[in-house]
């Protein structure tokens, strides 16, 4: 009970006696109001068990990048040095604090802060929905979030995504508290406005696309409640003041973003607009609790969307429903519109939008009066989302750095060929973490790669070289290669006519390859500026 009371805060401030009562709901043995706290506690235990129990797999490239930033001093993270990084400093600061507190740890412990944020998102969602649509429907919404493959995957990422989702969820349900207070003709309490502002500001500092929540929330609130329409409504000045406070609170992030826009940003050069069809497909499966656009996942997404549409139609007279529907539509419009200028439509930036369809599904369930029908509908949706988790989980691990580096560490002499300075930084970071903080004993050979990781400039380990500028590796060295997305060092070497006998396999980490490969690499390359070069300009002898 204490946890729910702590998170309640301003969400409980809309006077219950004045708020329009939620529709009658199904009564069942497990879904009665008197069992609400116990059932939610069980759901949180299930959510925690899934998130911790399925989290013991290798970190990915981006997660090791988080460790790189978490190892920087706080003063550097909160300075103009962060112009090099697209994502703001708040999550890196939290992760740094966690590492300073715990020390060296495995992948599960590294994921604890993000998992806790995900669990708090479930609590905030349950608390916000239960006050509007009743405890039974809110319990099902919490259960959907608990078993969602999408929610679990991002809860396990050593990135800021789950904190980002928590911040916007808190801000959104603060708006729900505001509009439900207005339903009775009452003025909303200051703490609800503080929750909206605080959540929105935190979102900006957790992810660069947090800026988009401001227009989404503002226009969504005006659509849901005409009292916030400028000049015409009686409360529009309150909304204007809150939005101004968000801008002021985000001043440092705005300052960093401004300096980033002064020149092309290589960190996001890989993002491309996928067109109407591709973007719609991406938005579809990224916001409806699934992770993949395969046949089964499309079915689950369609059921969630159908439930959201049903809830919208059945409860459109409720301001909370109108707000969730308006915010969902505005999210689609804003993300599509913004992506025409700068593409931002990727799964990780859309995960928080799931709060809107979940709210609308909860609204629909709240209108079902027959207990058997309520349990059947709830059970069907939950079962589909759970099966989706089973189908999707094998793809959670995208890059097995632990397995690859462990193989390489077994060799007396080993070297990893990577693409770009970012790849070199991540290889060194992963190797150091796996070896409990020791200097990595593996030689890192860096080929020039696509300029996608400008944040790493100046921090990559230099490729070992002789005084004459040749690659300096022992003849017995075992070579390994990392191959990911557009960073394919073997492809680069093949185009230069080198190592053609080594096939470009689809695996992330390939090798080992023995002395003949090392000798060929040494003959056909040189080292300049700390990186392996394929065309070497030699100074002519006189």
C-alpha positions, -999 to 999 in steps of 0.1 A, spaced: 0 0 0 28 24 8 43 22 -27 9 31 -43 4 59 -18 38 74 -26 33 74 -63 -3 87 -60 8 123 -52 -13 147 -72 -32 120 -91 -53 115 -60 -61 152 -58 -91 153 -81 -119 152 -56 -135 118 -58 -169 130 -48 -170 155 -77 -156 133 -105 -181 116 -128 -182 80 -117 -165 53 -138 -188 30 -157 -200 -1 -139 -175 -29 -141 -175 -66 -140 -172 -81 -106 -151 -112 -101 -133 -131 -75 -99 -117 -85 -110 -83 -97 -130 -68 -69 -120 -35 -55 -111 -51 -21 -84 -72 -38 -70 -43 -58 -38 -37 -39 -30 -74 -36 -36 -81 -73 -14 -51 -83 13 -63 -59 13 -97 -77 14 -81 -111 44 -60 -100 61 -92 -87 54 -108 -121 67 -78 -140 99 -77 -118 104 -115 -123 102 -112 -161 124 -82 -163 151 -95 -140 148 -132 -150 151 -125 -187 179 -98 -184 210 -120 -183 223 -114 -218 250 -94 -234 249 -56 -236 247 -41 -271 267 -14 -288 245 14 -275 245 1 -240 283 0 -239 281 36 -252 261 44 -220 289 30 -199 314 52 -218 294 83 -208 287 70 -173 325 69 -168 328 106 -175 329 131 -146 296 147 -137 311 181 -145 318 169 -181 284 154 -185 267 187 -176 289 209 -198 292 219 -234 312 187 -239 279 169 -243 274 187 -277 291 156 -291 262 133 -279 226 133 -292 211 121 -259 210 144 -228 230 137 -197 203 128 -171 203 90 -176 241 89 -179 243 107 -145 219 82 -129 239 53 -143 272 69 -131 258 72 -96 247 35 -98 281 24 -108 298 45 -81 274 30 -56 277 -7 -66 310 -10 -85 317 -37 -110 286 -57 -118 271 -80 -144 245 -72 -170 215 -78 -148 226 -54 -121 235 -28 -147 199 -30 -158 184 -24 -124 178 14 -126 160 10 -160 140 -19 -147 129 0 -116 118 29 -138 97 4 -159 81 -9 -127 73 26 -115 57 33 -149 33 3 -143 24 18 -108 18 53 -122 -3 39 -150 -24 17 -127 -29 46 -102 -39 71 -129 -63 47 -147 -79 33 -116 -92 67 -105 -109 73 -139 -119 38 -152 -119 17 -120 -94 -7 -104 -104 -38 -124 -98 -23 -158 -66 -6 -145 -54 -39 -132 -56 -54 -167 -37 -24 -182 -10 -30 -156 -9 -66 -165 -5 -58 -202 25 -35 -195 39 -62 -172 41 -89 -199 46 -68 -230 77 -77 -250 82 -41 -260 80 -28 -224 103 -56 -211 129 -52 -238 133 -14 -232 132 -20 -194 163 -41 -198 182 -16 -220 210 2 -202 197 34 -219 173 61 -209 142 48 -227 123 34 -196 131 66 -177 119 86 -207 86 66 -207 82 70 -169 86 108 -172 60 112 -200 36 87 -183 37 108 -151 33 140 -171 3 125 -190 -15 113 -160 -10 147 -144 -29 161 -174 -56 134 -168 -59 147 -132 -63 182 -145 -90 174 -170 -110 152 -147 -109 180 -121 -123 203 -148 -151 178 -155 -168 190 -123 -161 227 -129 -134 228 -103 -99 242 -109 -71 217 -109 -47 218 -81 -12 232 -84 5 198 -78 -11 184 -109 4 212 -130 37 207 -113 35 170 -122 28 179 -159 57 203 -159 81 182 -140 75 151 -160 78 170 -193 111 186 -183 125 153 -171 115 137 -204 136 164 -223 166 155 -202 162 118 -207 158 118 -245 163 144 -272 128 137 -286 113 147 -253 108 182 -268 80 167 -290 58 159 -259 52 197 -254 32 202 -287 16 168 -284 4 175 -249 -6 211 -255 -27 205 -286 -41 172 -271 -53 191 -240 -69 218 -261 -87 191 -282 -99 172 -251 -110 202 -231 -121 235 -247 -113 254 -215 -76 254 -226 -81 269 -260 -63 302 -261 -85 333 -255 -117 312 -256 -111 290 -226 -109 301 -190 -78 281 -182 -56 287 -212 -33 310 -193 -25 282 -169 -15 259 -198 5 287 -213 23 293 -180 30 256 -176 44 253 -211 66 284 -205 79 267 -173 87 236 -194 107 257 -219 126 274 -190 133 242 -172 147 227 -205 170 256 -211 202 237 -207 190 209 -231 179 236 -256 213 252 -254 230 219 -262 205 212 -290 211 246 -305 249 241 -307 243 206 -322 222 221 -350 250 245 -360 266 217 -380 254 184 -394 251 157 -367 268 125 -378 253 106 -348 219 106 -364 230 104 -401 218 68 -402 182 79 -396 162 81 -429 125 88 -436 109 55 -445 80 70 -464 43 69 -455 40 31 -457 72 23 -439 67 49 -412 31 38 -406 43 2 -402 70 13 -378 46 34 -358 21 5 -358 43 -21 -341 63 3 -319 33 18 -300 10 -13 -296 31 -34 -271 48 -56 -297 83 -54 -311 83 -71 -346 62 -66 -377 59 -104 -383 26 -121 -389 18 -129 -353 29 -96 -339 7 -78 -364 -22 -98 -351 -15 -87 -315 -10 -51 -325 -44 -53 -344 -61 -66 -313 -46 -38 -291 -56 -12 -317 -91 -26 -320 -95 -25 -282 -83 11 -282 -108 21 -309 -136 3 -290 -126 22 -258 -125 55 -276 -160 50 -291 -176 37 -259 -162 63 -235 -156 94 -257 -178 114 -234 -151 112 -208 -123 138 -209 -96 113 -200 -105 93 -231 -106 123 -253 -72 133 -240 -56 99 -246 -71 97 -281 -60 133 -290 -25 127 -277 -22 95 -296 -33 112 -328 -11 142 -322 19 119 -315 14 104 -350 11 138 -366 40 154 -348 64 125 -353 55 122 -390 58 160 -395 90 163 -377 105 134 -395 101 152 -428 128 176 -416 148 153 -393 139 116 -392 132 105 -357 108 76 -363 126 46 -347 112 21 -323 131 33 -293 117 69 -296 81 57 -298 80 32 -269 64 57 -245 34 63 -269 20 29 -257 5 47 -227 -23 61 -250 -36 28 -265 -32 11 -231 -54 39 -216 -80 35 -243 -81 -3 -240 -86 2 -202 -115 26 -210 -131 -1 -232 -128 -28 -206 -144 -5 -180 -176 -6 -199 -180 -44 -199 -206 -53 -172 -208 -91 -174 -180 -107 -153 -175 -136 -177 -172 -113 -207 -148 -90 -188 -126 -119 -178 -127 -134 -213 -118 -102 -230 -91 -94 -205 -77 -129 -207 -76 -130 -245 -57 -97 -248 -33 -107 -220 -27 -141 -235 -19 -127 -269 6 -102 -254 22 -129 -233 26 -153 -263 42 -123 -282 68 -121 -254 76 -158 -258 79 -155 -296 100 -123 -294 124 -129 -265 150 -150 -285 157 -118 -305 163 -96 -274 201 -102 -276 212 -84 -307 250 -84 -302 269 -110 -282 299 -90 -271 304 -112 -241 305 -145 -260 328 -130 -288 352 -113 -264 354 -143 -241 365 -164 -272 391 -138 -281 404 -136 -245 412 -173 -246 438 -167 -273 473 -158 -261 475 -132 -289 443 -118 -303 431 -87 -322 397 -74 -330 391 -55 -363 364 -29 -359 348 -1 -380 353 35 -370 364 51 -338 331 45 -322 336 7 -327 370 10 -311 357 28 -281 329 2 -276 353 -27 -281 376 -13 -254 347 -5 -231 332 -40 -234 365 -57 -230 374 -37 -199 340 -43 -184 341 -81 -190 377 -82 -175 365 -65 -144 379 -31 -152 414 -42 -162 431 -28 -193 419 -48 -223 446 -73 -234 431 -76 -269 446 -54 -296 420 -33 -313 425 -26 -350 404 3 -363 394 6 -399 379 40 -410 341 36 -410 309 55 -417 309 88 -396 280 77 -374 296 79 -340 310 114 -337 306 112 -299 336 89 -298 360 113 -316 394 115 -298 386 86 -274 393 55 -295 424 33 -287 450 37 -314 459 8 -337 493 -6 -328 519 3 -353 556 0 -360 578 31 -363 575 28 -400 537 29 -398 530 -8 -405 505 -28 -385 523 -42 -355 508 -75 -345 527 -107 -336 528 -134 -363 508 -157 -341 479 -132 -337 443 -146 -340 421 -121 -358 384 -114 -350 359 -91 -367 328 -73 -355 301 -69 -381 270 -47 -374 246 -29 -396 265 -4 -418 298 -11 -400 313 -40 -419 351 -41 -418 353 -73 -438 333 -57 -466 357 -28 -467 387 -51 -468 371 -73 -495 366 -42 -517 403 -35 -514 411 -70 -525 422 -82 -490 411 -113 -470 388 -125 -498 392 -160 -485 373 -150 -453 335 -150 -461 314 -121 -449 292 -141 -425 260 -127 -410 272 -133 -375 280 -103 -353 314 -116 -341 334 -139 -364 368 -155 -361 395 -165 -353 416 -163 -384 453 -172 -380 488 -160 -392 481 -160 -430 453 -134 -425 475 -113 -402 504 -114 -428 481 -103 -456 466 -75 -436 501 -62 -427 512 -63 -464 482 -45 -478 477 -18 -452 495 8 -431 486 28 -399 480 65 -402 464 87 -375 459 56 -352 437 38 -378 444 12 -404 445 27 -439 440 8 -472 458 33 -495 490 46 -481 509 75 -495 545 69 -492 571 98 -493 593 92 -524 629 86 -516 655 109 -531 
